[in-house]
Amino acid sequence: MTTSKKNLRTCTNGHKYYKSSDCPTCPICEQESKPETGFLSLLSAPARRALEHNGITSLQQLSKFSEKEILQFHGMGPASLPKLRTVLETNGLSFKTE
């Protein structure tokens, strides 16, 4: 079994962190930017970034997309759909039907 060598990096905000992948995301900045409330706070960082990158920051915006469309976003996985479906239903909304 091989182990990945972690490299010390410094983000633009001056945080120092170790990463073995080429991913440029600073885990410290990511944790600081995670919302404490709202539906985006229920999601993993990649899923949250996928929605934000596509301009989805409200449930009303989310309801304009189908589940299939949401799954096409880079960083969005099937594990996030039940959470999103539930929060939409709780607020009287649903994904767009195709």
DRENSE-575808 format. One record per atom (N, C-alpha, C): x, y, z; atom name; residue number from 1. Coordinates in nm, 4 decimals. Layout:
<atoms>
+----------+----------+----------+------+-----+
!       c1 !       c2 !       c3 ! atom !   n !
+----------+----------+----------+------+-----+
!        X !        Y !        Z !   CA ! NUM !
...
+----------+----------+----------+------+-----+
</atoms>
This chain:
<atoms>
+----------+----------+----------+------+-----+
!       c1 !       c2 !       c3 ! atom !   n !
+----------+----------+----------+------+-----+
!   0.0842 !  -0.1175 !   0.0000 !    N !   1 !
!   0.0000 !   0.0000 !   0.0000 !   CA !   1 !
!   0.0889 !   0.1241 !   0.0000 !    C !   1 !
!   0.0597 !   0.2173 !  -0.0864 !    N !   2 !
!   0.1391 !   0.3392 !  -0.0937 !   CA !   2 !
!   0.0689 !   0.4507 !  -0.0183 !    C !   2 !
!   0.1460 !   0.5416 !   0.0337 !    N !   3 !
!   0.0888 !   0.6566 !   0.1030 !   CA !   3 !
!   0.1196 !   0.7815 !   0.0225 !    C !   3 !
!   0.0270 !   0.8751 !   0.0257 !    N !   4 !
!   0.0458 !   0.9997 !  -0.0478 !   CA !   4 !
!   0.1273 !   1.0960 !   0.0363 !    C !   4 !
!   0.2190 !   1.1626 !  -0.0291 !    N !   5 !
!   0.2989 !   1.2629 !   0.0394 !   CA !   5 !
!   0.2197 !   1.3929 !   0.0420 !    C !   5 !
!   0.2034 !   1.4483 !   0.1598 !    N !   6 !
!   0.1305 !   1.5730 !   0.1737 !   CA !   6 !
!   0.2273 !   1.6894 !   0.1665 !    C !   6 !
!   0.1876 !   1.7888 !   0.0915 !    N !   7 !
!   0.2697 !   1.9074 !   0.0733 !   CA !   7 !
!   0.2129 !   2.0238 !   0.1532 !    C !   7 !
!   0.3006 !   2.1001 !   0.2135 !    N !   8 !
!   0.2599 !   2.2194 !   0.2855 !   CA !   8 !
!   0.2246 !   2.3274 !   0.1853 !    C !   8 !
!   0.1085 !   2.3865 !   0.2051 !    N !   9 !
!   0.0626 !   2.4942 !   0.1178 !   CA !   9 !
!   0.0196 !   2.6123 !   0.2023 !    C !   9 !
!   0.0132 !   2.7279 !   0.1378 !    N !  10 !
!  -0.0363 !   2.8494 !   0.2026 !   CA !  10 !
!  -0.1375 !   2.9119 !   0.1078 !    C !  10 !
!  -0.2580 !   2.9387 !   0.1569 !    N !  11 !
!  -0.3615 !   2.9984 !   0.0731 !   CA !  11 !
!  -0.3418 !   3.1498 !   0.0655 !    C !  11 !
!  -0.4234 !   3.2145 !  -0.0141 !    N !  12 !
!  -0.4128 !   3.3597 !  -0.0313 !   CA !  12 !
!  -0.4449 !   3.4356 !   0.0966 !    C !  12 !
!  -0.5127 !   3.3705 !   0.1902 !    N !  13 !
!  -0.5437 !   3.4332 !   0.3191 !   CA !  13 !
!  -0.4366 !   3.4067 !   0.4243 !    C !  13 !
!  -0.3322 !   3.3339 !   0.3855 !    N !  14 !
!  -0.2213 !   3.3080 !   0.4765 !   CA !  14 !
!  -0.2341 !   3.1821 !   0.5605 !    C !  14 !
!  -0.3403 !   3.1039 !   0.5401 !    N !  15 !
!  -0.3557 !   2.9787 !   0.6147 !   CA !  15 !
!  -0.2560 !   2.8761 !   0.5631 !    C !  15 !
!  -0.1937 !   2.8052 !   0.6532 !    N !  16 !
!  -0.1017 !   2.6976 !   0.6156 !   CA !  16 !
!  -0.1739 !   2.5646 !   0.6382 !    C !  16 !
!  -0.1660 !   2.4758 !   0.5382 !    N !  17 !
!  -0.2324 !   2.3466 !   0.5465 !   CA !  17 !
!  -0.1572 !   2.2461 !   0.4591 !    C !  17 !
!  -0.1809 !   2.1180 !   0.4842 !    N !  18 !
!  -0.1171 !   2.0109 !   0.4082 !   CA !  18 !
!  -0.2212 !   1.9441 !   0.3192 !    C !  18 !
!  -0.1806 !   1.9160 !   0.1950 !    N !  19 !
!  -0.2671 !   1.8444 !   0.1015 !   CA !  19 !
!  -0.1833 !   1.7550 !   0.0129 !    C !  19 !
!  -0.2373 !   1.6386 !  -0.0200 !    N !  20 !
!  -0.1678 !   1.5468 !  -0.1097 !   CA !  20 !
!  -0.2223 !   1.5566 !  -0.2515 !    C !  20 !
!  -0.3407 !   1.6164 !  -0.2682 !    N !  21 !
!  -0.3990 !   1.6274 !  -0.4023 !   CA !  21 !
!  -0.3664 !   1.7631 !  -0.4647 !    C !  21 !
!  -0.4081 !   1.7799 !  -0.5882 !    N !  22 !
!  -0.3881 !   1.9066 !  -0.6582 !   CA !  22 !
!  -0.5006 !   2.0062 !  -0.6293 !    C !  22 !
!  -0.5972 !   1.9666 !  -0.5497 !    N !  23 !
!  -0.7112 !   2.0526 !  -0.5187 !   CA !  23 !
!  -0.6617 !   2.1822 !  -0.4525 !    C !  23 !
!  -0.6990 !   2.2977 !  -0.5088 !    N !  24 !
!  -0.6497 !   2.4251 !  -0.4561 !   CA !  24 !
!  -0.7288 !   2.4789 !  -0.3369 !    C !  24 !
!  -0.8347 !   2.4104 !  -0.2956 !    N !  25 !
!  -0.9214 !   2.4611 !  -0.1904 !   CA !  25 !
!  -0.8558 !   2.4510 !  -0.0534 !    C !  25 !
!  -0.8513 !   2.5623 !   0.0168 !    N !  26 !
!  -0.7972 !   2.5662 !   0.1527 !   CA !  26 !
!  -0.9047 !   2.5150 !   0.2485 !    C !  26 !
!  -0.8758 !   2.4097 !   0.3248 !    N !  27 !
!  -0.9767 !   2.3565 !   0.4161 !   CA !  27 !
!  -1.0138 !   2.4538 !   0.5277 !    C !  27 !
!  -0.9240 !   2.5395 !   0.5658 !    N !  28 !
!  -0.9529 !   2.6370 !   0.6718 !   CA !  28 !
!  -1.0488 !   2.7426 !   0.6190 !    C !  28 !
!  -1.0214 !   2.7957 !   0.5016 !    N !  29 !
!  -1.1123 !   2.8937 !   0.4396 !   CA !  29 !
!  -1.2494 !   2.8304 !   0.4147 !    C !  29 !
!  -1.2500 !   2.7057 !   0.3707 !    N !  30 !
!  -1.3751 !   2.6358 !   0.3421 !   CA !  30 !
!  -1.4592 !   2.6223 !   0.4681 !    C !  30 !
!  -1.3978 !   2.5874 !   0.5794 !    N !  31 !
!  -1.4702 !   2.5739 !   0.7055 !   CA !  31 !
!  -1.5239 !   2.7089 !   0.7523 !    C !  31 !
!  -1.4448 !   2.8138 !   0.7321 !    N !  32 !
!  -1.4881 !   2.9474 !   0.7732 !   CA !  32 !
!  -1.6037 !   2.9992 !   0.6888 !    C !  32 !
!  -1.6144 !   2.9537 !   0.5638 !    N !  33 !
!  -1.7200 !   3.0032 !   0.4757 !   CA !  33 !
!  -1.8469 !   2.9193 !   0.4811 !    C !  33 !
!  -1.8455 !   2.8086 !   0.5558 !    N !  34 !
!  -1.9634 !   2.7229 !   0.5638 !   CA !  34 !
!  -2.0745 !   2.7949 !   0.6395 !    C !  34 !
!  -2.1943 !   2.8026 !   0.5799 !    N !  35 !
!  -2.3053 !   2.8677 !   0.6492 !   CA !  35 !
!  -2.3469 !   2.7885 !   0.7731 !    C !  35 !
!  -2.3907 !   2.8584 !   0.8754 !    N !  36 !
!  -2.4345 !   2.7920 !   0.9982 !   CA !  36 !
!  -2.5807 !   2.7515 !   0.9919 !    C !  36 !
!  -2.6574 !   2.8192 !   0.9074 !    N !  37 !
!  -2.8001 !   2.7892 !   0.8939 !   CA !  37 !
!  -2.8368 !   2.7830 !   0.7467 !    C !  37 !
!  -2.9578 !   2.7408 !   0.7200 !    N !  38 !
!  -3.0065 !   2.7326 !   0.5830 !   CA !  38 !
!  -2.9739 !   2.5994 !   0.5192 !    C !  38 !
!  -3.0331 !   2.5774 !   0.4021 !    N !  39 !
!  -3.0181 !   2.4472 !   0.3380 !   CA !  39 !
!  -2.8747 !   2.4198 !   0.2925 !    C !  39 !
!  -2.7981 !   2.5230 !   0.2616 !    N !  40 !
!  -2.6600 !   2.5007 !   0.2194 !   CA !  40 !
!  -2.5737 !   2.4459 !   0.3336 !    C !  40 !
!  -2.6127 !   2.4732 !   0.4575 !    N !  41 !
!  -2.5365 !   2.4232 !   0.5722 !   CA !  41 !
!  -2.5504 !   2.2723 !   0.5893 !    C !  41 !
!  -2.6477 !   2.2120 !   0.5226 !    N !  42 !
!  -2.6705 !   2.0674 !   0.5331 !   CA !  42 !
!  -2.5804 !   1.9868 !   0.4406 !    C !  42 !
!  -2.5161 !   2.0548 !   0.3472 !    N !  43 !
!  -2.4428 !   1.9857 !   0.2417 !   CA !  43 !
!  -2.2933 !   1.9797 !   0.2665 !    C !  43 !
!  -2.2300 !   1.8857 !   0.1995 !    N !  44 !
!  -2.0838 !   1.8779 !   0.2022 !   CA !  44 !
!  -2.0285 !   1.9988 !   0.1268 !    C !  44 !
!  -1.9029 !   2.0293 !   0.1492 !    N !  45 !
!  -1.8405 !   2.1450 !   0.0839 !   CA !  45 !
!  -1.8459 !   2.1351 !  -0.0691 !    C !  45 !
!  -1.8133 !   2.0196 !  -0.1302 !    N !  46 !
!  -1.8203 !   2.0136 !  -0.2769 !   CA !  46 !
!  -1.9624 !   2.0364 !  -0.3307 !    C !  46 !
!  -2.0607 !   1.9794 !  -0.2635 !    N !  47 !
!  -2.2002 !   1.9971 !  -0.3075 !   CA !  47 !
!  -2.2434 !   2.1423 !  -0.2912 !    C !  47 !
!  -2.2068 !   2.2030 !  -0.1801 !    N !  48 !
!  -2.2414 !   2.3442 !  -0.1561 !   CA !  48 !
!  -2.1766 !   2.4334 !  -0.2615 !    C !  48 !
!  -2.0499 !   2.4097 !  -0.2890 !    N !  49 !
!  -1.9807 !   2.4892 !  -0.3915 !   CA !  49 !
!  -2.0428 !   2.4692 !  -0.5290 !    C !  49 !
!  -2.0876 !   2.3464 !  -0.5587 !    N !  50 !
!  -2.1506 !   2.3182 !  -0.6880 !   CA !  50 !
!  -2.2760 !   2.4033 !  -0.7063 !    C !  50 !
!  -2.3575 !   2.4110 !  -0.6032 !    N !  51 !
!  -2.4788 !   2.4924 !  -0.6120 !   CA !  51 !
!  -2.4443 !   2.6403 !  -0.6215 !    C !  51 !
!  -2.3551 !   2.6862 !  -0.5359 !    N !  52 !
!  -2.3171 !   2.8275 !  -0.5360 !   CA !  52 !
!  -2.2556 !   2.8678 !  -0.6700 !    C !  52 !
!  -2.1735 !   2.7810 !  -0.7256 !    N !  53 !
!  -2.1092 !   2.8084 !  -0.8548 !   CA !  53 !
!  -2.2130 !   2.8255 !  -0.9660 !    C !  53 !
!  -2.3257 !   2.7573 !  -0.9500 !    N !  54 !
!  -2.4318 !   2.7649 !  -1.0493 !   CA !  54 !
!  -2.5403 !   2.8657 !  -1.0107 !    C !  54 !
!  -2.5090 !   2.9513 !  -0.9139 !    N !  55 !
!  -2.5999 !   3.0598 !  -0.8769 !   CA !  55 !
!  -2.7185 !   3.0191 !  -0.7935 !    C !  55 !
!  -2.7123 !   2.9025 !  -0.7307 !    N !  56 !
!  -2.8247 !   2.8539 !  -0.6504 !   CA !  56 !
!  -2.7947 !   2.8786 !  -0.5034 !    C !  56 !
!  -2.8599 !   2.9792 !  -0.4483 !    N !  57 !
!  -2.8392 !   3.0128 !  -0.3072 !   CA !  57 !
!  -2.9709 !   3.0175 !  -0.2301 !    C !  57 !
!  -3.0819 !   2.9880 !  -0.2977 !    N !  58 !
!  -3.2112 !   2.9854 !  -0.2293 !   CA !  58 !
!  -3.2888 !   2.8615 !  -0.2737 !    C !  58 !
!  -3.3866 !   2.8236 !  -0.1937 !    N !  59 !
!  -3.4689 !   2.7083 !  -0.2290 !   CA !  59 !
!  -3.5531 !   2.7360 !  -0.3528 !    C !  59 !
!  -3.5949 !   2.8603 !  -0.3701 !    N !  60 !
!  -3.6727 !   2.8960 !  -0.4887 !   CA !  60 !
!  -3.5884 !   2.8742 !  -0.6153 !    C !  60 !
!  -3.4606 !   2.9111 !  -0.6089 !    N !  61 !
!  -3.3722 !   2.8881 !  -0.7233 !   CA !  61 !
!  -3.3506 !   2.7389 !  -0.7450 !    C !  61 !
!  -3.3337 !   2.6642 !  -0.6372 !    N !  62 !
!  -3.3126 !   2.5201 !  -0.6460 !   CA !  62 !
!  -3.4318 !   2.4506 !  -0.7105 !    C !  62 !
!  -3.5523 !   2.4961 !  -0.6795 !    N !  63 !
!  -3.6740 !   2.4316 !  -0.7307 !   CA !  63 !
!  -3.6912 !   2.4496 !  -0.8817 !    C !  63 !
!  -3.6126 !   2.5337 !  -0.9435 !    N !  64 !
!  -3.6203 !   2.5549 !  -1.0886 !   CA !  64 !
!  -3.5396 !   2.4512 !  -1.1664 !    C !  64 !
!  -3.4714 !   2.3617 !  -1.0939 !    N !  65 !
!  -3.3885 !   2.2586 !  -1.1555 !   CA !  65 !
!  -3.4459 !   2.1209 !  -1.1258 !    C !  65 !
!  -3.4219 !   2.0271 !  -1.2170 !    N !  66 !
!  -3.4593 !   1.8875 !  -1.1918 !   CA !  66 !
!  -3.3457 !   1.8197 !  -1.1157 !    C !  66 !
!  -3.3756 !   1.7055 !  -1.0566 !    N !  67 !
!  -3.2718 !   1.6296 !  -0.9870 !   CA !  67 !
!  -3.1605 !   1.5902 !  -1.0843 !    C !  67 !
!  -3.1995 !   1.5539 !  -1.2040 !    N !  68 !
!  -3.1017 !   1.5142 !  -1.3061 !   CA !  68 !
!  -3.0075 !   1.6303 !  -1.3377 !    C !  68 !
!  -3.0617 !   1.7510 !  -1.3496 !    N !  69 !
!  -2.9785 !   1.8682 !  -1.3776 !   CA !  69 !
!  -2.8822 !   1.8961 !  -1.2620 !    C !  69 !
!  -2.9317 !   1.8847 !  -1.1396 !    N !  70 !
!  -2.8483 !   1.9090 !  -1.0214 !   CA !  70 !
!  -2.7328 !   1.8098 !  -1.0164 !    C !  70 !
!  -2.7596 !   1.6840 !  -1.0485 !    N !  71 !
!  -2.6548 !   1.5816 !  -1.0454 !   CA !  71 !
!  -2.5468 !   1.6041 !  -1.1507 !    C !  71 !
!  -2.5753 !   1.6844 !  -1.2505 !    N !  72 !
!  -2.4758 !   1.7134 !  -1.3537 !   CA !  72 !
!  -2.3712 !   1.8136 !  -1.3062 !    C !  72 !
!  -2.3987 !   1.8850 !  -1.1992 !    N !  73 !
!  -2.3054 !   1.9846 !  -1.1484 !   CA !  73 !
!  -2.1822 !   1.9155 !  -1.0907 !    C !  73 !
!  -2.0656 !   1.9640 !  -1.1279 !    N !  74 !
!  -1.9405 !   1.9096 !  -1.0745 !   CA !  74 !
!  -1.9373 !   1.9293 !  -0.9229 !    C !  74 !
!  -1.9194 !   1.8206 !  -0.8499 !    N !  75 !
!  -1.9147 !   1.8261 !  -0.7042 !   CA !  75 !
!  -2.0430 !   1.7801 !  -0.6368 !    C !  75 !
!  -2.1497 !   1.7653 !  -0.7146 !    N !  76 !
!  -2.2777 !   1.7230 !  -0.6583 !   CA !  76 !
!  -2.2912 !   1.5719 !  -0.6735 !    C !  76 !
!  -2.3205 !   1.5053 !  -0.5630 !    N !  77 !
!  -2.3362 !   1.3609 !  -0.5664 !   CA !  77 !
!  -2.4754 !   1.3188 !  -0.5254 !    C !  77 !
!  -2.5097 !   1.1930 !  -0.5479 !    N !  78 !
!  -2.6438 !   1.1443 !  -0.5167 !   CA !  78 !
!  -2.6778 !   1.1476 !  -0.3677 !    C !  78 !
!  -2.5794 !   1.1487 !  -0.2811 !    N !  79 !
!  -2.6063 !   1.1515 !  -0.1363 !   CA !  79 !
!  -2.6695 !   1.2840 !  -0.0923 !    C !  79 !
!  -2.6513 !   1.3881 !  -0.1706 !    N !  80 !
!  -2.7074 !   1.5188 !  -0.1353 !   CA !  80 !
!  -2.8545 !   1.5317 !  -0.1735 !    C !  80 !
!  -2.8994 !   1.4525 !  -0.2687 !    N !  81 !
!  -3.0367 !   1.4670 !  -0.3169 !   CA !  81 !
!  -3.1440 !   1.4441 !  -0.2101 !    C !  81 !
!  -3.1335 !   1.3409 !  -0.1261 !    N !  82 !
!  -3.2369 !   1.3250 !  -0.0236 !   CA !  82 !
!  -3.2461 !   1.4456 !   0.0715 !    C !  82 !
!  -3.1330 !   1.5027 !   0.1063 !    N !  83 !
!  -3.1329 !   1.6210 !   0.1926 !   CA !  83 !
!  -3.2028 !   1.7369 !   0.1236 !    C !  83 !
!  -3.1699 !   1.7573 !  -0.0037 !    N !  84 !
!  -3.2302 !   1.8670 !  -0.0787 !   CA !  84 !
!  -3.3795 !   1.8435 !  -0.1003 !    C !  84 !
!  -3.4153 !   1.7208 !  -0.1322 !    N !  85 !
!  -3.5562 !   1.6870 !  -0.1525 !   CA !  85 !
!  -3.6366 !   1.7142 !  -0.0259 !    C !  85 !
!  -3.5835 !   1.6732 !   0.0876 !    N !  86 !
!  -3.6522 !   1.6925 !   0.2156 !   CA !  86 !
!  -3.6696 !   1.8399 !   0.2488 !    C !  86 !
!  -3.5658 !   1.9182 !   0.2325 !    N !  87 !
!  -3.5757 !   2.0598 !   0.2674 !   CA !  87 !
!  -3.6697 !   2.1331 !   0.1708 !    C !  87 !
!  -3.6726 !   2.0918 !   0.0448 !    N !  88 !
!  -3.7685 !   2.1499 !  -0.0494 !   CA !  88 !
!  -3.9107 !   2.1173 !  -0.0070 !    C !  88 !
!  -3.9377 !   1.9897 !   0.0237 !    N !  89 !
!  -4.0721 !   1.9469 !   0.0643 !   CA !  89 !
!  -4.1174 !   2.0168 !   0.1915 !    C !  89 !
!  -4.0259 !   2.0333 !   0.2860 !    N !  90 !
!  -4.0570 !   2.1008 !   0.4118 !   CA !  90 !
!  -4.1037 !   2.2442 !   0.3876 !    C !  90 !
!  -4.0544 !   2.3037 !   0.2795 !    N !  91 !
!  -4.0882 !   2.4418 !   0.2471 !   CA !  91 !
!  -4.1912 !   2.4521 !   0.1347 !    C !  91 !
!  -4.2620 !   2.3421 !   0.1079 !    N !  92 !
!  -4.3689 !   2.3441 !   0.0086 !   CA !  92 !
!  -4.3211 !   2.3516 !  -0.1356 !    C !  92 !
!  -4.1988 !   2.3095 !  -0.1604 !    N !  93 !
!  -4.1408 !   2.3151 !  -0.2941 !   CA !  93 !
!  -4.0978 !   2.1763 !  -0.3375 !    C !  93 !
!  -4.0573 !   2.1646 !  -0.4629 !    N !  94 !
!  -4.0026 !   2.0390 !  -0.5126 !   CA !  94 !
!  -3.9105 !   2.0679 !  -0.6305 !    C !  94 !
!  -3.8345 !   1.9661 !  -0.6688 !    N !  95 !
!  -3.7512 !   1.9789 !  -0.7882 !   CA !  95 !
!  -3.8429 !   1.9896 !  -0.9101 !    C !  95 !
!  -3.7949 !   2.0533 !  -1.0140 !    N !  96 !
!  -3.8668 !   2.0637 !  -1.1404 !   CA !  96 !
!  -3.8822 !   1.9223 !  -1.1958 !    C !  96 !
!  -3.9981 !   1.8916 !  -1.2494 !    N !  97 !
!  -4.0160 !   1.7619 !  -1.3138 !   CA !  97 !
!  -3.9790 !   1.7751 !  -1.4602 !    C !  97 !
!  -3.9214 !   1.6688 !  -1.5117 !    N !  98 !
!  -3.8701 !   1.6761 !  -1.6505 !   CA !  98 !
!  -3.9772 !   1.6473 !  -1.7503 !    C !  98 !
+----------+----------+----------+------+-----+
</atoms>
